[in-house]
């Protein structure tokens, strides 16, 4: 039986929601090991001059505790 833990991480990107998600996982992996999955809980974006400016994600990252 595995013990899993979930943390919530906020991240942003000027490129895409996918890039923001990658940044969240990359940052979390600096201090959290054994990451198993990521769930995109929420997405949002800011608008500047009628264009999407900044993509934001709220993700839940699941990792195994050993």
C-alpha positions as CSV (number, residue, x, y, z in Angstrom):
1,X,0.0,0.0,0.0
2,X,1.3,3.5,-0.9
3,X,0.8,6.7,1.0
4,X,0.1,9.6,-1.2
5,X,0.0,13.3,-0.4
6,X,-1.5,16.2,-2.3
7,X,-0.2,19.8,-2.3
8,X,-1.7,22.8,-4.1
9,X,0.5,25.0,-6.2
10,X,-0.2,28.3,-8.1
11,X,1.8,29.1,-11.2
12,X,1.7,31.5,-14.2
13,X,3.2,31.8,-17.7
14,X,3.1,34.4,-20.5
15,X,2.9,31.5,-23.0
16,X,0.1,29.0,-22.1
17,X,-1.7,27.1,-19.3
18,X,0.4,24.1,-20.3
19,X,3.6,26.0,-19.7
20,X,2.3,27.3,-16.4
21,X,1.6,23.7,-15.4
22,X,5.1,22.6,-16.4
23,X,6.5,25.4,-14.3
24,X,4.4,24.4,-11.3
25,X,5.7,20.8,-11.5
26,X,9.3,21.9,-12.1
27,X,9.2,24.2,-9.0
28,X,7.5,21.6,-6.8
29,X,10.0,18.9,-7.9
30,X,12.9,20.9,-6.4
31,X,11.6,20.1,-2.9
32,X,9.1,17.2,-3.4
33,X,10.2,13.8,-4.7
34,X,8.2,11.0,-6.2
35,X,5.6,13.2,-7.9
36,X,3.0,10.9,-9.5
37,X,0.4,13.1,-11.0
38,X,-0.9,16.7,-11.5
39,X,-4.6,17.8,-11.5
40,X,-5.4,21.2,-13.0
41,X,-7.9,22.5,-10.5
42,X,-8.4,25.9,-12.0
43,X,-7.3,28.1,-14.9
44,X,-7.5,31.8,-15.4
45,X,-5.9,34.5,-17.5
46,X,-5.3,38.2,-17.5
47,X,-6.1,40.4,-20.5
48,X,-4.0,43.4,-21.7
49,X,-5.0,45.5,-24.7
50,X,-7.6,43.0,-25.8
51,X,-5.1,40.1,-25.8
52,X,-4.5,37.2,-23.4
53,X,-1.5,38.4,-21.3
54,X,-0.8,35.9,-18.5
55,X,-2.0,32.4,-18.0
56,X,-2.5,31.1,-14.5
57,X,-3.1,27.7,-13.1
58,X,-4.0,26.3,-9.7
59,X,-2.8,22.7,-9.7
60,X,-2.9,19.8,-7.2
61,X,0.2,17.7,-7.3
62,X,0.1,14.2,-5.9
63,X,3.3,12.5,-4.7
64,X,4.2,9.3,-2.9
65,X,5.5,9.5,0.7
66,X,8.1,6.8,1.4
